[in-house]
């Protein structure tokens, strides 16, 4: 019988702590002590890494990231909790029709 394991999303504080630790590690490996230089280097290296992965997978970077986000959101059950902010087209059409008829 399969066991259900609930997976809770990490807190933002945990994520930021890991990110800062990774960034300072990368800074130390590359001999950077300035934060501005480190941000630029991080962005460049991350872009290069992402494009290499996407070249290997044969997909666009936006698609690659979206798929990863959707997998994690499903795992954390967070996408279902978001409010859809798409406009109600039918309501807009009714309002336009009413106004176009002078009412």
Protein Blocks (a to p, Z undefined) as FASTA:
>chain_A
ZZddddddddfklmmmmmmmmmmmmmmmnopabfklmmmmmmmmmmmmmmmmmmmnopaf
klmmmmmmmmmmmmnommmmpccfbdcfklmmmmmmmmmnoZZ
